[in-house]
Amino acid sequence: MHEFFQWLFAQYQDYTPLLMTLELIASVFGLASVLLARRGSVWVFPVGLVSTGLYVYLLWEWRLFGDMLINAYYSAMSMYGWLDWTKNRQNQNHTVIVEKTTSQEWQTLSLIAIATFIFVGVVYYFKPFINNHFSFDNITLGLSNFVWTDCTDMLTTGLFLVAMLLMAKRKIENWLVWIIADAISVPLYFYKGLIFTSVQYLLFTIVAIFGFISWQKLLKQQSKL
């Protein structure tokens, strides 16, 4: 068992104690925000802002640009969602009014996801340039520089963007997109060496399943009013 934990945390040997602590704090606040979202509580957004704000800094430090961009987007959408959910509360318990996504909205979301996939792909294409302190000296650009984690990151970024937009707009289908994206992220972040974040996404996947069930109940209750 000792050897297992030694191997597990060996991936953090190049990280400072500060970065490890910030990742742990960000993971805890991230999990707390998902639990609040499951209940349909408007407090999901201020709590989530702590997590996403920390991740923007951490992911920039780790040069995971797709992940960093999606967390910056999370922060912006959290502020929008905070306002929208506040205006659409059902009662004094801050429970949000749940809606379903229309076919026209799905078409728009699909285009947004594709555009995001392409945009993040462009960011990763210029990753050598960014890592070289924004200089083209002694670097080579090209698709040959892409690794499988870059391509997976492009996919999950598109999914997460759609999921966050659906959640901010109180759409029940946000949970289905979260489940898919979170499940993909578990092995992805483990491979990247971010153990706390990998465990966080495993818990996110489980909570998202229960979140979908909870919002189905909320939708049925609200339809009777």
BELLIN-V596309 format. One line per field, one symbol per residue. burial: + if it has 9 or more other ideal C-beta (glycine too) atoms within 8 Angstrom, else -. A space follows every 10 residues. Layout:
burial->???
This chain:
burial->--------+- -+------++ -++++++-++ ++++++++-+ ++-++-++++ ++++++++++ ---+++++++ +++++-++++ ++-++--++- ---+++-+-- +---++--+- -+++-++--+ +-++++++++ -+------+- ----+---++ ++++++++++ ++++++++++ +++++-++++ ++++++-+++ -+-+++++++ +++++-++++ ++-+++-++- -+---
